[in-house]
Amino acid sequence: MTAYYVLAYIAIIYYLVLYSIHMLHLIIGYRAAMRWKKMGYLEETHRLSRSRIVPPLTLVADLESIGEDSAQWVDHVLSQRFAEMEVLLVFRQGDDEGARELIRTYHLRRVDRVYRRTLEAPEALEVYQSDDRSLTLVRTHGAPGSDSLNLALNLSHYPLFGVADRSPRLEDDALLCMVRPLMEGEVSVPAVMGVELPLDMARNDLLPPRRITRFALMESLRVQLGYMAGAPYLGGPVAAYASFIMYRKKDLVGAGGFKPGLSCLGAEMDMSLRLHRLMREAGRDYRFVFLPQLVVRRRFPCNLKECFEDFRERQAGISQALRSEIRMLFNARYGRVGMVHLPSFWLFVKMAPVLGFAAFALSILFFAFGRVGWPVFVAFLASATLYPALVGTGAVIAARRELGILRGQGAALYGYAFLTQFWYRQLISLAPFLGRRPRG
């Protein structure tokens, strides 16, 4: 056997192993979705809306991140059926127009807010508040992202802390769905997230209007129902992030707050890794919760440029988080997180674009120059495209059956799921090599 055949077989084995792990996560995620459904989760959530034991929540967002119509966003959040909640928005000098609209719409008045500076954070220059204290607007000189989150932590009154980013539109009863795992008390739950769909999906049984958004949705479902829903049952997920995520305030304060100077997405990834480490060091029984329930709709990429930018932002956040907690890597003290999840996460997330590009380039070249034959090349294409397509199709089946979305689409739906893994994911994996890198 020549060296060319050895390299071709290594490429085949790489894709078989990679997507076998994806398939395992998907199967476990599907079982998790079935479990939540059998538990009558939504029905129990509706009972919670009438309960007085639901802990109050501080919901935080940067004014830049909630979209152009800030008043409509706040209206929608405050219409949630939730017993007690405060919405805290942070803005800077350049956001004065949006701030003035909120001040005018909600009759906010300027107050002298005295608060405990538990965490290092920018100073609150101006604080505006509604008469019922449900809405607070804070002007600061700090940068958006983790600095704003730490200021909000200092200002927050309540034991639960929700972070909103990328213009999320909460579904009905989303807050009640997400607060329940934090109330159960069986094990410590450091963070709760849920399924996200595109904002421009008019109905749950229709695909988004833009073609690239459809491909982005197919890949997102694979990640959400596969990795995010499945990985917690294997000790993960390692780096968790979402456009809406809910924490316990005491866990965030105990972790020293969010790492300064990061984007909101990077701060969430860094925090999830730090919470893994702190929970293990404290010997606490814990699990991250990803609800296989629809909780948020947000803006998805509409073109390839936005897809590339979104991918590069995630890669930058992962890089920062892994650098900050590198001591967990291959450290038996942190159990499966340190010995299995972090190494495999680093390999498949950080190295996958390089390995995938090299595998495709070498396999095509070897075949083109006659170094390997048809059988080996066809086996490579099957492992690199057909097998991933099966994983994508499985995610769509799980979404249709357990989430009740995308029904009635027929062959077109599975065609998008197949083609997403056939070309879209392969193309997006080249994002680190194309265009500018995000600042951070």
VOPAGU-2260 file (C-alpha; in pm, 1 decimal, decimal comma):
REM VOPAGU-2260
SITE   aa  ch    i         X         Y         Z
SITE  MET   A    0       0,0       0,0       0,0
SITE  THR   A    1     145,5     336,8    -101,8
SITE  ALA   A    2     162,6     647,7     113,7
SITE  TYR   A    3    -112,7     802,9    -101,0
SITE  TYR   A    4    -355,3     526,9      -8,2
SITE  VAL   A    5    -257,7     554,9     358,8
SITE  LEU   A    6    -337,1     929,0     358,9
SITE  ALA   A    7    -665,1     869,9     172,4
SITE  TYR   A    8    -772,6     606,9     427,1
SITE  ILE   A    9    -679,8     841,0     712,5
SITE  ALA   A   10    -906,7    1105,9     558,1
SITE  ILE   A   11   -1192,1     851,4     532,4
SITE  ILE   A   12   -1144,2     740,3     893,8
SITE  TYR   A   13   -1132,4    1103,2    1011,4
SITE  TYR   A   14   -1475,4    1181,2     863,5
SITE  LEU   A   15   -1625,7     853,9     983,4
SITE  VAL   A   16   -1508,4     921,3    1340,0
SITE  LEU   A   17   -1608,0    1288,5    1333,4
SITE  TYR   A   18   -1963,1    1228,6    1214,6
SITE  SER   A   19   -2009,7     916,7    1422,5
SITE  ILE   A   20   -1957,5    1144,6    1722,9
SITE  HIS   A   21   -2208,4    1392,0    1573,9
SITE  MET   A   22   -2453,1    1104,6    1521,7
SITE  LEU   A   23   -2407,5     988,9    1882,1
SITE  HIS   A   24   -2480,4    1338,7    2009,3
SITE  LEU   A   25   -2785,5    1361,4    1784,7
SITE  ILE   A   26   -2926,8    1031,1    1908,3
SITE  ILE   A   27   -2880,0    1135,7    2270,9
SITE  GLY   A   28   -3025,1    1479,5    2194,0
SITE  TYR   A   29   -3327,1    1320,0    2031,0
SITE  ARG   A   30   -3380,8    1103,3    2339,4
SITE  ALA   A   31   -3351,9    1415,0    2555,1
SITE  ALA   A   32   -3617,6    1590,2    2344,4
SITE  MET   A   33   -3847,5    1287,3    2382,2
SITE  ARG   A   34   -3789,3    1291,2    2757,9
SITE  TRP   A   35   -3882,8    1659,3    2794,2
SITE  LYS   A   36   -4193,1    1596,9    2584,5
SITE  LYS   A   37   -4303,8    1294,0    2787,9
SITE  MET   A   38   -4255,3    1489,2    3109,4
SITE  GLY   A   39   -4531,7    1723,3    2994,8
SITE  TYR   A   40   -4284,6    2009,8    3021,3
SITE  LEU   A   41   -4497,0    2276,4    2853,7
SITE  GLU   A   42   -4803,2    2188,0    3060,5
SITE  GLU   A   43   -4598,1    2216,2    3381,2
SITE  THR   A   44   -4464,4    2550,1    3260,6
SITE  HIS   A   45   -4818,1    2686,1    3226,8
SITE  ARG   A   46   -4886,9    2584,3    3587,2
SITE  LEU   A   47   -4576,1    2777,2    3691,4
SITE  SER   A   48   -4728,2    3096,5    3551,9
SITE  ARG   A   49   -4981,7    3084,1    3835,2
SITE  SER   A   50   -4724,7    3002,2    4102,8
SITE  ARG   A   51   -4573,2    3239,7    4355,6
SITE  ILE   A   52   -4254,5    3036,5    4397,2
SITE  VAL   A   53   -4096,0    3142,3    4067,3
SITE  PRO   A   54   -3774,2    3333,0    4151,6
SITE  PRO   A   55   -3747,6    3687,9    4013,6
SITE  LEU   A   56   -3524,9    3761,4    3715,5
SITE  THR   A   57   -3299,5    4042,4    3594,0
SITE  LEU   A   58   -3295,3    4044,2    3212,7
SITE  VAL   A   59   -2997,4    4231,8    3067,6
SITE  ALA   A   60   -2924,9    4355,3    2715,6
SITE  ASP   A   61   -2706,3    4609,3    2543,2
SITE  LEU   A   62   -2916,0    4870,4    2362,1
SITE  GLU   A   63   -2716,2    4803,5    2042,7
SITE  SER   A   64   -2803,9    4433,7    2048,4
SITE  ILE   A   65   -3183,7    4445,2    2067,2
SITE  GLY   A   66   -3257,6    4576,4    1718,4
SITE  GLU   A   67   -3373,2    4905,7    1572,1
SITE  ASP   A   68   -3712,2    4924,2    1745,4
SITE  SER   A   69   -3605,5    4917,4    2109,4
SITE  ALA   A   70   -3949,1    5013,6    2243,7
SITE  GLN   A   71   -4118,0    4724,8    2063,3
SITE  TRP   A   72   -3853,9    4482,9    2196,0
SITE  VAL   A   73   -3906,8    4600,4    2553,4
SITE  ASP   A   74   -4287,5    4582,1    2511,1
SITE  HIS   A   75   -4260,3    4221,2    2397,7
SITE  VAL   A   76   -4033,7    4121,1    2687,5
SITE  LEU   A   77   -4249,9    4289,0    2949,6
SITE  SER   A   78   -4556,8    4110,5    2810,4
SITE  GLN   A   79   -4412,2    3774,0    2917,1
SITE  ARG   A   80   -4610,7    3589,7    3183,4
SITE  PHE   A   81   -4352,7    3610,6    3459,4
SITE  ALA   A   82   -4415,9    3692,3    3821,8
SITE  GLU   A   83   -4136,6    3944,4    3888,2
SITE  MET   A   84   -3877,0    4076,7    3645,7
SITE  GLU   A   85   -3662,2    4382,0    3580,5
SITE  VAL   A   86   -3527,3    4468,2    3234,7
SITE  LEU   A   87   -3190,4    4641,8    3246,4
SITE  LEU   A   88   -3055,8    4804,7    2927,4
SITE  VAL   A   89   -2705,1    4949,4    2896,1
SITE  PHE   A   90   -2615,8    5216,2    2638,8
SITE  ARG   A   91   -2327,8    5448,6    2548,3
SITE  GLN   A   92   -2306,3    5801,7    2409,7
SITE  GLY   A   93   -2364,6    5691,6    2048,5
SITE  ASP   A   94   -2696,8    5524,8    2137,5
SITE  ASP   A   95   -2864,2    5846,4    2258,0
SITE  GLU   A   96   -3144,7    5836,1    1998,6
SITE  GLY   A   97   -3263,3    5489,9    2101,9
SITE  ALA   A   98   -3227,9    5583,7    2467,5
SITE  ARG   A   99   -3434,2    5900,0    2422,2
SITE  GLU   A  100   -3709,2    5697,2    2256,6
SITE  LEU   A  101   -3726,3    5461,2    2555,8
SITE  ILE   A  102   -3718,7    5749,4    2803,1
SITE  ARG   A  103   -4004,4    5918,2    2618,0
SITE  THR   A  104   -4213,2    5600,8    2561,2
SITE  TYR   A  105   -4189,3    5465,3    2917,5
SITE  HIS   A  106   -4169,9    5803,0    3098,2
SITE  LEU   A  107   -3837,8    5709,0    3255,0
SITE  ARG   A  108   -3695,0    5951,5    3507,4
SITE  ARG   A  109   -3335,6    5997,3    3607,5
SITE  VAL   A  110   -3250,6    5858,0    3951,3
SITE  ASP   A  111   -2945,5    5849,0    4175,3
SITE  ARG   A  112   -2877,7    5477,1    4196,0
SITE  VAL   A  113   -2653,7    5356,9    4478,5
SITE  TYR   A  114   -2525,8    5005,7    4420,0
SITE  ARG   A  115   -2260,5    4770,6    4550,9
SITE  ARG   A  116   -1957,0    4743,3    4322,3
SITE  THR   A  117   -1904,9    4370,8    4369,0
SITE  LEU   A  118   -1729,8    4326,5    4033,3
SITE  GLU   A  119   -1482,9    4539,3    3840,2
SITE  ALA   A  120   -1696,4    4722,3    3581,9
SITE  PRO   A  121   -1739,4    5061,4    3412,8
SITE  GLU   A  122   -1913,5    5330,4    3613,4
SITE  ALA   A  123   -2284,9    5399,0    3566,0
SITE  LEU   A  124   -2288,8    5762,2    3444,4
SITE  GLU   A  125   -2667,2    5803,3    3426,3
SITE  VAL   A  126   -2951,4    5579,8    3542,5
SITE  TYR   A  127   -3312,7    5614,9    3422,9
SITE  GLN   A  128   -3595,2    5410,4    3570,9
SITE  SER   A  129   -3967,6    5354,5    3529,3
SITE  ASP   A  130   -4199,6    5422,4    3821,9
SITE  ASP   A  131   -4262,9    5051,3    3879,7
SITE  ARG   A  132   -3885,9    4977,5    3847,2
SITE  SER   A  133   -3949,2    4714,5    3580,5
SITE  LEU   A  134   -3729,6    4898,4    3326,1
SITE  THR   A  135   -3389,5    5052,6    3396,2
SITE  LEU   A  136   -3171,7    5232,4    3141,2
SITE  VAL   A  137   -2803,4    5285,9    3224,3
SITE  ARG   A  138   -2549,6    5500,9    3039,6
SITE  THR   A  139   -2184,2    5403,7    3071,4
SITE  HIS   A  140   -1852,8    5479,5    2905,6
SITE  GLY   A  141   -1758,6    5110,7    2890,8
SITE  ALA   A  142   -1738,0    4891,4    2583,2
SITE  PRO   A  143   -2031,7    4667,3    2484,8
SITE  GLY   A  144   -2013,8    4300,5    2579,2
SITE  SER   A  145   -1864,2    4162,5    2898,7
SITE  ASP   A  146   -1799,4    4506,9    3055,7
SITE  SER   A  147   -2169,5    4594,7    3024,1
SITE  LEU   A  148   -2266,8    4255,4    3167,1
SITE  ASN   A  149   -2048,7    4307,8    3475,4
SITE  LEU   A  150   -2201,0    4652,2    3532,9
SITE  ALA   A  151   -2547,0    4495,8    3502,1
SITE  LEU   A  152   -2449,1    4227,1    3754,0
SITE  ASN   A  153   -2357,5    4500,1    4003,6
SITE  LEU   A  154   -2688,5    4678,0    3943,9
SITE  SER   A  155   -2916,8    4372,9    3936,5
SITE  HIS   A  156   -3154,1    4303,0    4225,4
SITE  TYR   A  157   -3264,8    3947,3    4156,9
SITE  PRO   A  158   -3114,0    3597,2    4194,2
SITE  LEU   A  159   -3155,7    3495,3    3827,3
SITE  PHE   A  160   -2964,0    3673,3    3552,4
SITE  GLY   A  161   -3070,2    3650,6    3186,0
SITE  VAL   A  162   -2847,9    3778,1    2902,6
SITE  ALA   A  163   -3003,0    3878,0    2567,2
SITE  ASP   A  164   -2794,7    3936,9    2255,4
SITE  ARG   A  165   -2842,1    3949,0    1874,7
SITE  SER   A  166   -3199,1    4085,6    1880,2
SITE  PRO   A  167   -3374,8    3782,2    2029,7
SITE  ARG   A  168   -3754,0    3769,3    2020,1
SITE  LEU   A  169   -3871,3    3553,9    2309,2
SITE  GLU   A  170   -4144,0    3300,0    2248,0
SITE  ASP   A  171   -4450,1    3295,3    2473,0
SITE  ASP   A  172   -4361,8    3153,0    2817,5
SITE  ALA   A  173   -3993,2    3129,9    2720,3
SITE  LEU   A  174   -3884,3    3269,6    3057,6
SITE  LEU   A  175   -4098,5    3019,6    3247,2
SITE  CYS   A  176   -3960,0    2734,1    3036,7
SITE  MET   A  177   -3604,3    2838,5    3110,5
SITE  VAL   A  178   -3645,7    2914,0    3479,3
SITE  ARG   A  179   -3782,3    2572,1    3568,4
SITE  PRO   A  180   -3452,1    2374,4    3552,7
SITE  LEU   A  181   -3298,9    2632,9    3787,5
SITE  MET   A  182   -3582,4    2563,3    4036,1
SITE  GLU   A  183   -3568,0    2182,8    4035,7
SITE  GLY   A  184   -3277,5    2155,6    4279,6
SITE  GLU   A  185   -3177,1    1795,7    4196,8
SITE  VAL   A  186   -2837,3    1914,0    4072,8
SITE  SER   A  187   -2683,9    2255,9    4024,9
SITE  VAL   A  188   -2770,9    2411,0    3686,8
SITE  PRO   A  189   -2516,9    2680,9    3594,1
SITE  ALA   A  190   -2684,1    2783,0    3266,4
SITE  VAL   A  191   -3004,2    2726,4    3068,2
SITE  MET   A  192   -3058,3    2777,5    2693,2
SITE  GLY   A  193   -3314,8    2665,2    2437,9
SITE  VAL   A  194   -3381,5    2616,3    2067,1
SITE  GLU   A  195   -3346,1    2921,1    1839,5
SITE  LEU   A  196   -3516,4    2970,2    1502,5
SITE  PRO   A  197   -3482,5    3248,3    1242,2
SITE  LEU   A  198   -3675,9    3564,4    1313,7
SITE  ASP   A  199   -3817,8    3573,2     958,9
SITE  MET   A  200   -3990,2    3231,8     979,7
SITE  ALA   A  201   -4348,1    3345,9     938,3
SITE  ARG   A  202   -4487,2    3014,9    1066,1
SITE  ASN   A  203   -4339,4    2702,1    1219,4
SITE  ASP   A  204   -4443,8    2493,3     919,1
SITE  LEU   A  205   -4265,2    2715,3     664,2
SITE  LEU   A  206   -3898,7    2753,9     575,6
SITE  PRO   A  207   -3742,9    3103,9     598,8
SITE  PRO   A  208   -3773,9    3305,2     275,5
SITE  ARG   A  209   -3399,9    3348,2     209,1
SITE  ARG   A  210   -3211,4    3049,6      69,2
SITE  ILE   A  211   -2890,0    3103,5     267,4
SITE  THR   A  212   -3096,0    3138,3     586,8
SITE  ARG   A  213   -3246,6    2796,6     514,1
SITE  PHE   A  214   -2902,0    2640,6     491,7
SITE  ALA   A  215   -2796,9    2822,6     810,8
SITE  LEU   A  216   -3111,6    2689,8     982,7
SITE  MET   A  217   -3034,4    2330,3     880,2
SITE  GLU   A  218   -2682,2    2354,7    1022,2
SITE  SER   A  219   -2813,1    2528,2    1335,5
SITE  LEU   A  220   -3062,5    2248,3    1401,3
SITE  ARG   A  221   -2784,2    1991,5    1373,5
SITE  VAL   A  222   -2574,9    2180,4    1629,7
SITE  GLN   A  223   -2865,3    2257,8    1865,7
SITE  LEU   A  224   -3038,3    1919,6    1869,8
SITE  GLY   A  225   -2715,3    1725,5    1830,6
SITE  TYR   A  226   -2435,2    1886,2    2023,0
SITE  MET   A  227   -2617,5    2126,9    2257,3
SITE  ALA   A  228   -2903,9    1895,3    2357,9
SITE  GLY   A  229   -2702,3    1573,0    2353,3
SITE  ALA   A  230   -2368,4    1676,8    2502,7
SITE  PRO   A  231   -2496,0    1762,3    2856,4
SITE  TYR   A  232   -2574,0    1392,9    2908,1
SITE  LEU   A  233   -2207,6    1314,1    2832,6
SITE  GLY   A  234   -2065,8    1582,7    3062,5
SITE  GLY   A  235   -2081,2    1893,5    2838,0
SITE  PRO   A  236   -2143,6    2113,6    2653,7
SITE  VAL   A  237   -1797,2    2257,5    2692,7
SITE  ALA   A  238   -1853,5    2607,2    2549,2
SITE  ALA   A  239   -2217,3    2718,4    2571,7
SITE  TYR   A  240   -2356,9    3034,2    2416,2
SITE  ALA   A  241   -2695,1    3153,7    2291,8
SITE  SER   A  242   -2879,6    3469,5    2193,6
SITE  PHE   A  243   -3063,0    3426,2    2524,8
SITE  ILE   A  244   -2911,4    3244,2    2821,7
SITE  MET   A  245   -3008,4    3231,5    3188,6
SITE  TYR   A  246   -2771,2    3197,5    3488,8
SITE  ARG   A  247   -2779,7    3206,4    3867,1
SITE  LYS   A  248   -2638,9    3539,3    3979,0
SITE  LYS   A  249   -2445,3    3384,0    4268,3
SITE  ASP   A  250   -2264,2    3150,0    4027,9
SITE  LEU   A  251   -2157,2    3443,7    3809,8
SITE  VAL   A  252   -2041,3    3650,6    4107,8
SITE  GLY   A  253   -1860,6    3346,9    4251,5
SITE  ALA   A  254   -1678,3    3308,9    3919,6
SITE  GLY   A  255   -1557,7    3669,8    3941,1
SITE  GLY   A  256   -1795,0    3799,5    3674,9
SITE  PHE   A  257   -1743,4    3796,5    3300,7
SITE  LYS   A  258   -1391,8    3833,8    3161,6
SITE  PRO   A  259   -1338,7    4200,6    3065,8
SITE  GLY   A  260   -1293,9    4311,4    2706,0
SITE  LEU   A  261   -1488,1    4030,4    2534,6
SITE  SER   A  262   -1792,9    4034,4    2309,9
SITE  CYS   A  263   -2114,2    3903,4    2463,4
SITE  LEU   A  264   -2074,7    3574,1    2274,8
SITE  GLY   A  265   -1710,2    3537,2    2379,6
SITE  ALA   A  266   -1796,7    3622,2    2740,0
SITE  GLU   A  267   -2062,5    3348,8    2748,2
SITE  MET   A  268   -1821,9    3087,5    2608,3
SITE  ASP   A  269   -1553,4    3190,4    2856,5
SITE  MET   A  270   -1801,7    3184,9    3145,0
SITE  SER   A  271   -1934,2    2837,4    3059,9
SITE  LEU   A  272   -1581,3    2693,5    3067,2
SITE  ARG   A  273   -1503,9    2874,0    3393,8
SITE  LEU   A  274   -1824,6    2745,3    3553,0
SITE  HIS   A  275   -1730,1    2391,1    3447,0
SITE  ARG   A  276   -1397,0    2434,3    3625,0
SITE  LEU   A  277   -1538,2    2593,4    3940,9
SITE  MET   A  278   -1815,4    2333,7    3976,0
SITE  ARG   A  279   -1562,1    2050,1    3942,8
SITE  GLU   A  280   -1323,0    2211,0    4191,1
SITE  ALA   A  281   -1607,5    2258,7    4441,6
SITE  GLY   A  282   -1718,9    1896,8    4397,4
SITE  ARG   A  283   -2072,2    2003,2    4303,4
SITE  ASP   A  284   -2307,5    1783,8    4104,4
SITE  TYR   A  285   -2407,0    1996,1    3805,8
SITE  ARG   A  286   -2530,2    1993,4    3448,7
SITE  PHE   A  287   -2578,3    2254,3    3178,9
SITE  VAL   A  288   -2933,3    2249,4    3042,1
SITE  PHE   A  289   -3027,3    2296,6    2679,9
SITE  LEU   A  290   -3403,8    2276,5    2647,9
SITE  PRO   A  291   -3519,6    2100,0    2330,2
SITE  GLN   A  292   -3799,6    2356,0    2331,7
SITE  LEU   A  293   -3842,2    2662,4    2112,4
SITE  VAL   A  294   -3764,3    2969,8    2324,5
SITE  VAL   A  295   -3617,0    3236,3    2093,3
SITE  ARG   A  296   -3626,3    3365,3    1738,2
SITE  ARG   A  297   -3336,3    3578,4    1618,8
SITE  ARG   A  298   -3189,2    3713,9    1298,5
SITE  PHE   A  299   -3000,8    3441,9    1107,2
SITE  PRO   A  300   -2740,6    3511,8     833,7
SITE  CYS   A  301   -2896,7    3627,5     506,0
SITE  ASN   A  302   -2592,9    3592,1     277,4
SITE  LEU   A  303   -2255,9    3420,0     264,1
SITE  LYS   A  304   -2072,4    3726,0     395,5
SITE  GLU   A  305   -2284,4    3723,6     711,6
SITE  CYS   A  306   -2236,3    3345,8     741,4
SITE  PHE   A  307   -1858,8    3391,0     727,1
SITE  GLU   A  308   -1865,8    3673,7     981,9
SITE  ASP   A  309   -2086,5    3470,7    1215,7
SITE  PHE   A  310   -1854,9    3168,2    1188,6
SITE  ARG   A  311   -1541,3    3377,3    1249,4
SITE  GLU   A  312   -1701,0    3541,4    1555,0
SITE  ARG   A  313   -1776,1    3198,8    1702,3
SITE  GLN   A  314   -1422,3    3079,2    1628,2
SITE  ALA   A  315   -1275,7    3388,1    1796,3
SITE  GLY   A  316   -1492,4    3331,3    2104,4
SITE  ILE   A  317   -1389,2    2966,3    2122,9
SITE  SER   A  318   -1020,5    3059,6    2090,7
SITE  GLN   A  319   -1042,8    3312,4    2374,5
SITE  ALA   A  320   -1231,1    3071,4    2598,9
SITE  LEU   A  321    -990,1    2783,4    2537,7
SITE  ARG   A  322    -687,0    3004,9    2601,2
SITE  SER   A  323    -830,2    3122,0    2933,3
SITE  GLU   A  324    -894,2    2766,9    3061,3
SITE  ILE   A  325    -610,8    2578,4    2893,3
SITE  ARG   A  326    -509,5    2420,5    3226,5
SITE  MET   A  327    -825,0    2205,8    3215,3
SITE  LEU   A  328    -700,4    2030,0    2901,8
SITE  PHE   A  329    -597,6    1667,1    2971,1
SITE  ASN   A  330    -636,3    1726,7    3345,3
SITE  ALA   A  331    -795,9    1430,0    3526,1
SITE  ARG   A  332    -910,7    1663,6    3804,7
SITE  TYR   A  333   -1186,2    1786,5    3572,8
SITE  GLY   A  334   -1314,6    1441,6    3477,8
SITE  ARG   A  335   -1466,4    1390,4    3135,8
SITE  VAL   A  336   -1469,1    1764,1    3068,9
SITE  GLY   A  337   -1090,0    1785,0    3096,7
SITE  MET   A  338    -995,0    1442,3    2961,4
SITE  VAL   A  339   -1250,2    1392,9    2680,9
SITE  HIS   A  340   -1467,9    1691,7    2599,3
SITE  LEU   A  341   -1212,0    1971,0    2587,9
SITE  PRO   A  342    -954,3    1778,9    2379,3
SITE  SER   A  343   -1216,3    1655,7    2131,9
SITE  PHE   A  344   -1383,1    1998,4    2123,2
SITE  TRP   A  345   -1048,3    2161,4    2046,1
SITE  LEU   A  346    -970,8    1903,8    1777,3
SITE  PHE   A  347   -1305,9    1906,1    1600,6
SITE  VAL   A  348   -1386,5    2277,1    1635,8
SITE  LYS   A  349   -1044,9    2442,8    1610,8
SITE  MET   A  350    -875,1    2192,8    1380,7
SITE  ALA   A  351   -1171,8    2071,7    1173,3
SITE  PRO   A  352   -1146,2    2352,7     911,7
SITE  VAL   A  353    -776,5    2279,0     855,5
SITE  LEU   A  354    -816,3    1901,2     857,4
SITE  GLY   A  355   -1127,5    1911,6     637,4
SITE  PHE   A  356    -966,1    2140,0     381,6
SITE  ALA   A  357    -651,3    1925,2     373,5
SITE  ALA   A  358    -851,9    1600,8     341,9
SITE  PHE   A  359   -1055,0    1730,6      46,4
SITE  ALA   A  360    -759,3    1892,0    -129,1
SITE  LEU   A  361    -532,5    1587,0     -99,3
SITE  SER   A  362    -802,9    1334,0    -191,0
SITE  ILE   A  363    -899,3    1526,5    -505,6
SITE  LEU   A  364    -534,9    1571,6    -606,8
SITE  PHE   A  365    -450,4    1205,8    -545,0
SITE  PHE   A  366    -745,3    1095,7    -758,5
SITE  ALA   A  367    -681,6    1353,5   -1032,5
SITE  PHE   A  368    -319,0    1238,8   -1072,2
SITE  GLY   A  369    -408,3     869,7   -1056,1
SITE  ARG   A  370    -247,5     800,5    -717,3
SITE  VAL   A  371    -568,6     644,3    -579,6
SITE  GLY   A  372    -847,5     465,1    -764,6
SITE  TRP   A  373   -1222,4     509,1    -795,2
SITE  PRO   A  374   -1320,1     286,3    -498,5
SITE  VAL   A  375   -1110,9     481,4    -248,8
SITE  PHE   A  376   -1220,0     821,3    -384,4
SITE  VAL   A  377   -1588,1     723,0    -380,7
SITE  ALA   A  378   -1546,9     594,0     -23,3
SITE  PHE   A  379   -1397,7     931,7      73,5
SITE  LEU   A  380   -1686,3    1126,5     -84,3
SITE  ALA   A  381   -1938,2     902,9      93,1
SITE  SER   A  382   -1772,6     954,0     432,9
SITE  ALA   A  383   -1722,7    1330,4     381,3
SITE  THR   A  384   -2061,7    1417,9     228,9
SITE  LEU   A  385   -2322,6    1138,6     242,3
SITE  TYR   A  386   -2261,5    1042,2     604,8
SITE  PRO   A  387   -2277,4    1407,6     726,2
SITE  ALA   A  388   -2594,8    1450,8     520,6
SITE  LEU   A  389   -2755,0    1165,1     715,3
SITE  VAL   A  390   -2671,3    1345,9    1039,3
SITE  GLY   A  391   -2830,8    1666,4     906,0
SITE  THR   A  392   -3139,5    1477,3     793,9
SITE  GLY   A  393   -3164,7    1318,4    1139,7
SITE  ALA   A  394   -3165,8    1664,2    1299,3
SITE  VAL   A  395   -3458,7    1766,2    1076,3
SITE  ILE   A  396   -3650,1    1450,7    1171,0
SITE  ALA   A  397   -3595,0    1532,7    1539,8
SITE  ALA   A  398   -3711,2    1892,3    1485,1
SITE  ARG   A  399   -4027,6    1781,6    1305,5
SITE  ARG   A  400   -4119,3    1512,0    1554,1
SITE  GLU   A  401   -4025,6    1665,3    1887,4
SITE  LEU   A  402   -4035,3    2041,1    1823,6
SITE  GLY   A  403   -4334,9    2032,2    1588,3
SITE  ILE   A  404   -4174,4    2265,2    1333,2
SITE  LEU   A  405   -4115,7    2249,5     955,4
SITE  ARG   A  406   -4403,2    2012,8     892,5
SITE  GLY   A  407   -4542,7    1961,4     544,0
SITE  GLN   A  408   -4226,6    2060,3     356,6
SITE  GLY   A  409   -4169,2    1719,8     198,3
SITE  ALA   A  410   -3863,8    1649,0     -16,3
SITE  ALA   A  411   -3750,3    2014,0     -25,7
SITE  LEU   A  412   -3681,4    2011,2     348,2
SITE  TYR   A  413   -3465,8    1699,8     338,2
SITE  GLY   A  414   -3297,8    1831,9      24,8
SITE  TYR   A  415   -3181,0    2140,1     217,4
SITE  ALA   A  416   -3068,4    1921,7     509,0
SITE  PHE   A  417   -2868,4    1704,8     269,4
SITE  LEU   A  418   -2715,1    1991,0      70,1
SITE  THR   A  419   -2622,1    2182,4     386,5
SITE  GLN   A  420   -2376,5    1907,4     475,2
SITE  PHE   A  421   -2283,5    1849,0     111,2
SITE  TRP   A  422   -2156,9    2199,8      34,9
SITE  TYR   A  423   -2267,1    2470,3     282,7
SITE  ARG   A  424   -2080,8    2336,6     585,1
SITE  GLN   A  425   -1773,1    2259,4     375,9
SITE  LEU   A  426   -1773,4    2615,8     241,2
SITE  ILE   A  427   -1831,8    2784,4     575,8
SITE  SER   A  428   -1543,2    2585,3     726,0
SITE  LEU   A  429   -1314,4    2792,7     499,3
SITE  ALA   A  430   -1419,9    3117,0     674,6
SITE  PRO   A  431   -1105,0    3133,0     893,3
SITE  PHE   A  432    -894,3    3141,3     575,4
SITE  LEU   A  433   -1104,4    3401,4     391,6
SITE  GLY   A  434   -1149,0    3772,1     460,6
SITE  ARG   A  435   -1069,8    3966,3     771,9
SITE  ARG   A  436   -1071,0    3822,3    1120,3
SITE  PRO   A  437   -1291,6    3974,9    1391,0
SITE  ARG   A  438   -1129,5    4211,8    1635,3
SITE  GLY   A  439   -1095,2    4101,1    1992,2
